Amino acid sequence: MSGTTTAAAALRRRAAGAGANRWVVLVVLCVSLLLVAVDATVLHVAVPAVTEDLRPGAIELLWIVDIYPLVCASLLILFGTLGDRVGRRRVLLLGYGLFGIASGLAALAHDPQVLILARALLGVGGAMIMPATLSILRQVFPDRRERALAIGIWSAVAAVGAAVGPLLGGFLLEHFWWGSVFLVNIPLMLVSLPVGRLLLPESKGDGKGPWDVIGALLAAAGLFGVVLGVKRLGGGEPVDSVFTVAPLVIGAALLVLFVRRQRRRAYPLVDLKMFARPAFSTSVGCIVLAMLALVGLELIAAQYLQLVLGLSPLETGLRLLPLTFAAMAAGLAGARMLRRFGPRSMVCFGFCLTAGAVVLLTAMGRADNCALMVSGFVLLGFGLETTLFGAYESMLSEAPQEQAGGAAAIGETSYQLGAGIGIALLGSVMNAAYAPALETVPGVPAPASAAASHSLGEAYEVAAQLGGPAGVALRHAARDSFVHGLHVTLLVSAGLLLLGAVMALRLPRVMQCEAAEAVELPKPREVAESRVSA
């Protein structure tokens, strides 16, 4: 019996193929996530330099910015489930390689088309990396208490990456050309590839049945259409435009076909029975709702800080740092909070705290109130991260281990869809509240009022062209109308967050910590010996 147990343990260690303990594995995974999170935002500050150098058209510039998240969101399910089939570490390492190659191509791009292609390849690499990090984490930390702590660290790193991107991009642009924001990825990937191959464990699903290639392509094409349509709505495109409606309709139809196909198959690509579990489906819904309510606010807040208060881009980034630090603190404290209060109370508390922070921020006006803003952003960051931590942990723990890649991909896709829908929905609310007050500004011609109603930035341009008392009146009216629209949008967001708190009541009351046998990861010497003997 003892010999059988020892042999089984050795087999598990060899299957894992890792060369470090699980906490070192977590560090490697977090570095992977940091690179992807930074690359999602680092280009934003480089857009003016790219525009000046490559001279892209308006459509080309839109694709340069949007193609990365669009491709990444579309392929998450494909590569998440492929990792369950062929090996999650293998997909992750391929993602590393592709990410490095695409970064070099983007850095040396000499025209907009090459940069768009490179950004698309970066999206493919990101889609290979993101679900793999969570699914490997699920494998390496079978004990839910330790896994909760690991997810907290993982989510804190994601928050850091989102904030570091613009700051890193700004620093590089001050000293180098715009391609440096991509070139910095290459040495990091050159280190990550051999380190990941040595230290990360390999894991797969049960391997039953063939991989559903047609289903994977249906999911990718359907998500591409839906995300593209949602992004067009969020960008202010007409709702009745064929280029907005067609992607949404075709994408939704393909996703319906995907769901029907998965239900008929004996070995589905994604086990839809997971959604019958209240904890899993509720967690996915909470992720969507949290991002829907808040991502649009980030864009609106950036406009408020720069256009209403007159802060520079660097000052805007620094003003948003308290939100990031609070999110990091919530991620690190999340495991203890989850054990003490349970998923239901934790996610409900996070939603309510975030809603309270949003209502507090409605006190912002035309004058800069730094203390109010910092307080609101701290509560906002802590509440949002508490919500997302509890939802992600519950979703991942509820999914079977053999479906870890698919579950991680569903979580990341929900995040991306919620963000896109939030930008479209809250952007529409903002425009509806902002535009009417500019229709009857004394002394301003109707065409100028119509142009100014598109956005605050455009209103400032029109006011500068008008000059004189009419220009001053238009500028003041636009600023006041924007602040009013911000308040309305904040209240709508608070309502969505409270709806999320009600939804979270379906989550389990306590954290169920099932007995799980730990996966023993071998020391580097053991790995070398096993490879030699093999």
N, C-alpha and C positions, 0 to 999 in steps of 0.2 A: 504493500500500500504506500509505504514511504517512497519507494523507488518510483512508483507511478506518479506520485505528486511532484517529486523532484523533476522527473522527465517532462511533465506537463508545464511546470514553471519555466524550465529551460526553453521549451517550445514557444511559450508566450514571449519570453525575452527575445528569442531570435526573430519571431514574427514582428515584434515591435521595431527591431532594427535600430534602436536609439543608443546614444552614447552618453547620456547624462540623466540626472534625475528630473522629475516632472517640473520643478521650478525653473531649472535652466531651460527646459523646453518652452515654458511659458515666456521666458525672456526672448527667445528666438521668434516665437509667434507674435509677440508684441512689437518687435522691430519690424516684422512683415507688415502688420497692420498700420504702424506709424507711417511707413513709406506710402502706402495706398491713401491713407487719410490726408497726408500732406499734399500729395499730388492732385487730390480732388480740389484743393483750394489755392494752390501755389500760383496757378496761372492768372488768377483774377487780377493781381497787381501788375502783371506783365502785359496785359492786353494793350495799353497805350503804346508800349515799346514795339510789340508785335505789329500793331497797326501801322506804325510809322515805318517799319523796316520792310514788311512784306506787302503792304498796301492791299489787304484783302477787301473784297466787297462786303456789303452789309450781310448778305446771306452766308458768305464764307466765314466771316467773323463769328456769326452765330453758331455755325457748325464747329469752328475751332473750340469754342467754349463748351458747347453742349454735347459733342460727340462722345466724350469720355464717360460722363455719367449715363448717357443713353445706352451705349454699348454695354457698359458694366452691368447696369440694372437688367438688361435683356438676357444676359448670358449667365446670371447667377444660378438659376435652377439647372441649366445644362451642365455647367462645370461642377456644381455641388453634387449632383447625382452621379456624374462621371467619376468623381473622386470616390464615392461609395463603391463603384464598380471596379475601377482599375487601381485604386490606391490613392489616398488623400495626400500623402507626402509626395507622390510622383506628380500629381497635378500641381501641387504647390511649387515644387522645384521648377517645373516647366513654366509656371507663371513668373517665377523669379527671372528665368532666362529671357522670356518674351518681354517682360517689363524693362529689363536692361537694354535689350536691342531697340525697343521702341523709344526709349529715352534718348539713346544716341541719335536715332533717326529724327526725332523732334528737335533736338538741339542743333542739328546741322541742316534743318529744313531751309530751302532757298525759295520756296513759294508756298502759298496757302494750301494748295492741294496736298503737298507732301506733309505739311503739319497736320492737316485733318486726318490723313491716313495714319500718321504716327500716333495721334491722340486716340484714334479708334483702336489701334493695337494695344495702347496702354490700357484702354477699357477692357480688352480681352484679358490681358494679364491681371488686371485688378479683379475681374470676375473669377479667375482661377485661384487667386490668393485669398480673397475675403472669406468665402464659405469654408475653405480648407482650414483656416486658422481656428475657427470655432469648432469644426467637427473633430480636429485633432485634439483640441482642448477637452472636448467631451470624452474622447477616448482615454486621454492621459489622466484625467481626474474623475474616476468613477465614483468616488465618494462625494456626495452632494455638498457637504460642508466646505470641503476644500475647493470644489468646483465653483461654488458661489464666490469665494475669495478670488479665485483665478479670473472669473468673469468680471468681477469688480475692477481688478487691475487692468484687464483687457479693455473695458469700457472707459476707464480713466485715460488710457493711452490714446484711444480714439478721440477723446475730447481734446487732448493735447495736440494731436495731429491736425485737427481742424483749425485750431488757433495758431499753430506754428506756421502753417502754410503761407498765409499772407505776410507774416513777419519775416520768414526766411526769404520769401520772394523779394520783399522790399530791400532786404540787406544785400542780396545778390545783385539786384538791379543797380544799386548804388555803386558797386565795384566792378561788375562785369556786364556782358551783353545778355539779352533776354534768354538766349539758349542755355545759360548756366542754370536756370531753374529746373531744367530737365537733366543736364549733364551731371548734376550732383547725385542722381540716382545710380549711376553706373558703378562707382566704386563700392557703394553700399550693397548692390546686388552681387558684385563679384565676391564680396565677403559672405553674403547670405547663402549663396549656392553651396559652397563646400561645407560651411558650418551646418546648414540645414540638412545636407545629406548625411553628415556624421551624427548629428544629435537628435534629429526628429524621428519619432517612431512611424512606421508604416502601419496603416490600418485600412480595412475594407469593410463593406457590408457583408451580408450572407452569401452574395454571389449567385443567388437562385434566379434562373431564367435569363434570357438575353436582355441586354440594355436596349431600351426603347429609343432608337435613333429618331424615328419619325415623331414620337412624342416630344423629345428634346427640342427638335427643330420647330414644332408647333408652339411650344412654350416660348422659345426665343423670339420667333417672329411675332407672336401675339403680344408679348411684353414690349417689344420694340415699338409696335404700333400704338399701344395704349400710352406708354411713356412719352412717345413723340407727340401724340395729340394733347396730352396733359401739359407738356412743356410749352406747346404753342399757345394753349389757353393761358398759361401763366405768363407768357411773354406779351400778352395783350392782343393776340391775333383775334380776328372776328370769329365769333362762335359758329356762324353759318358758313365759314370758309370751307371749301371742299378739301383744302390741304390740312384742315383741322379735323373735320368730321370723318373723312375717309380713313385716316390712320386709327382713330378711335373705334369706328365701326368694324373695320377689318381686324384690328387687334383683338377686340372683344369677341368677335366670331371665332377667331383662331383659338382663343383661350377656352371658349365653350367646347370646341372640338377636342381640345387637349383634356379637359375634365372628363368628357364622355369617354374618350379613349382610355383614360386611366381607370375608370370604373369598370370597363369591360375586360381589362387585361388581368391575367392570373398573377403576373409579376409586374406591377405598375412602376413607372419611373418615380412617382411620388405617391406614397400611400395616403390617399385622401381620408382614410379612416382616422388619421391623427386629428383631423378637424372635428371628429365626433367627440373628442375628449374636451370637456369644457375648459380645462386649464390651458390647453394648447391653442384652441380657437380664440379664447378670450385674450390670451397674451398677444397673439398676432393682431387682433383688433385694437388692443391698447397701444401697440407700437405704431400702427397706422394713424390712430387718432392723436397721439402725442405729437408726431411729426407733422400731421396735417394742421394742428393748431399753432405750431410754433415756428416752423421753418420760414413761412412767409413773413413772420414778424422780424426775423433776422434781417431780411432785405429791407423791410420798411424802417427798422431801427437804424440801419446804416445810412439810409437816405435822410432820416431825421437828424442824425448826428452831423452829417456833412452839409446838408442843404439848409436846414433850419438853424442849427447852432453854429454852423460855419467851421467845424473842425476839419483838420487835414486827414487824409487817409491813415497816416500813422497814428494820429491822436485818436481816430475812431477805433483802430485796432486795439490800442492801449485801453480805451474806455470799456471795451468788451472783454478784456482779460479777466475781470472779477467773475464773470459768468463761467469762464473756462476753469478757473481755480476752484470755484464752488462745485462744478461738475466732477472735477478730479476728486475732491474731498468726499462727495457722495459715492463715487465708485469705490473708493478705498474703504469707506464705512459700510458699504452695502451688505456685505456678507454678515456682519454682526447684526445689522438691522433686520435682515431677512430671518435670521435664526430667532431673534427676540420677538418680532412682531408678526412674522408670517407673510406670505405673498399678498394676501388680500389687503391687509391693513397697510402694508408698505406701499403698494401701488396706489391705493386710494389716497393715502397721505401725500404721495408725490404729486398726484393730479391736483389735489386741493391746494397744496402749497404753491404749485405753479400758477394755478388760477388766481390765488391771492396776490402773487407777485405781479401778474398781468394787470389786475385791477389797481394795484398800487401805482403802476407805471402810467395809469391814465391821468395822474396828477402832473405829468410832464407838460410843459407849455412852450411858449416861444423863448423863454429865458432858460439858461443852463442851470440846472439844479443837480450838481454832481453827487451830493450825498444821497438824494432820492434815487438817482439812477443807479448808483453803486449798490444800494440796498436792494432795489428791485432786481438787478441783474444777479446778485448773489443768491437771492431766494429762487429766482428763475432757474439758474444753473443747477442748484442743489435739488430742486423739485423735479426738474426734467430728468436728470440723471438717475434719481431715485426711482422714478416711474419706469424708465427704459431698462434699468438694471433688473428690477423685479420682474418685468415682462420677459426680457431675454432669458433670464435664469429659469423661470417657470416653463417657458416654451422649450428650451433645450433639454431640461430635465424630464419633461413629459414625453419627448420623442424617443423611440427605441434607438439603441446604440447603432444598429445596422443602418438606420435612416438618418444618422447625424448630419451627413452632408446635405441631404435634401432639406432637413429641418433648418439648418443654418442658412441655406439659400432662401428658404421661404421667409425667414426673419429679415434677412438683408433686403430682399425684394420688397417686403412690406415697408421697411424703412424708406426705401427709395420712392415707392409709390406714394406713401404718405407725404413725403417731402414735396413731390411734384404736385399732388392734388392740393396741398396746403398753399403753395405759391399761387396756383390758379384761383383757388377759392378766396383766400384772403386778399389777393391782388384785385379780384373783382369787387369785393366789399370795399376795399380802399378807394378804387376808382369811382364806385357808385356814390360814396360819401364825399369825395373830393370835388368831382366835376361840377355839380349843380351850382355851387356858390360863385363860379367864374362866368356864368352865363350873362350876368347883368352887372358888370363892373363899370362904374361911371367913367365916361370918356374913352373906353376901350372898344374898338370896332369888333363886330361879331366874328370875322375870320380870325382875329388875334385871340379872342376869348376861346374860340373852338380849338385853336392850336395849343393854348395854354392849359386846356382841360385834360390833355393827354398825360402830363406828368409835371411834377414840380420843377424838375430841371429844365423842361421845355418852356414852362411858364417864365422862368428867370431869363431865358434867351429871348423870348418874345418881349418881355418887359425892357430888356436892354436895347432892343431894336426900336421900341416905341419912344423911350426916353421921356423926359419931362414929367409932369404930374400924372399923366395916364400910366406911364411905366411904373412909377412909384406906387400908384394905387393898385395896379395889377400884381406887383410883387408882394405887397402886403396882403392882398386878398388871397393870393395863392398860398402864401405861408400859413395864414390863419385857417384856410380850408384844409391844408394838408394836416395840420395839428388836429382839426376836428375829425378828419378821416382816420387818423391814427387812433384816436380815442374810440371811435366806433369799431374799428378793427380789433382793438384790444378787448373790448367787451364781447364781441363775437367769439374771439379766441378763448376767453374765459368760459363762455358757455360750452364750447366744445370740450374743454378740459373737465368741466364738471360732469358732462356726459360720460367722459372717460372714467371718472371716479365711480359713477353708477355702474358702468360696464364691468369694472374691476371687482365688483361684489361677487362675481361668478368664480373668482379665483379661489384656490384652497385657503382655508383659514390658517393652517399651520404648515410649516415646511416639513414634508415627509422625507426623511433621510433613510432611504432603503439601505439594507446591508449590501455592500458591494465589495468584491475582492479587488484589492488594489492591483494595478498593473505595474509590475516590477520592471523598471528600465535598467538595462545592464550598464556597467561601467565601460569606458572606452576600451580597456584591455580585453574585457569579455567579448566585445564586438569584434575586435581584431582577431581574437583566437577562433571565434565561431566562423568568421569568414575564411580564415586559413584552413580550418578543418573541413569547411564545405568545398 
